[in-house]
């Protein structure tokens, strides 16, 4: 799967959305369970071609929305404010032409 994501990222017209991760995680997931997926997507697509999605209400299979938001914020806490803004709203505004 990681190789397939990297292959998609090689196409400049493709973007990725970080969404649905907790819906497929085990019920007692931790940040360390999610980290490899989030970091791989960002490493492959870069901060300019990735957006965040709430995946609500599907995320409630293993978390509530507040837990998913908090987890994502912790996972990207080391990123710059500019990078976080791109992930959480600016890229979506551009990609979806909002």
C-alpha positions, 0 to 999 in steps of 0.5 A, a space after each residue: 500500500 505504501 508503494 501505491 501511495 508513493 506512485 500516486 503522489 508521483 502524479 502532480 495532478 493528484 492530491 491526498 486527504 488524511 481521513 478515515 484513518 481512525 475508522 479503520 484503526 483498532 478501537 484502542 488506537 494510539 497516536 503511534 498507531 496513526 503516525 506512520 500513515 499520516 507521515 507517509 501521506 505528507 512525505 509523499 504528497 508534501 504540504 501543498 497537496 494534502 488536506 485533512 478530513 473529519 470523516 464524520 460520522 464514520 470516525 465515530 466507529 473508533 473515536 469521536 470527532 474531538 479525539 480525531 481532531 486532537 490526535 491530528 493536531 498532535 501528529 502535526 504539532 512539529 509542522 510550521 503554522 503555514 504547513 498546518 494551515 495548508 493541511 487544515 484549510 488552505 489546500 482545501 480552499 484551493 483544490 475545491 475552489 472554495 
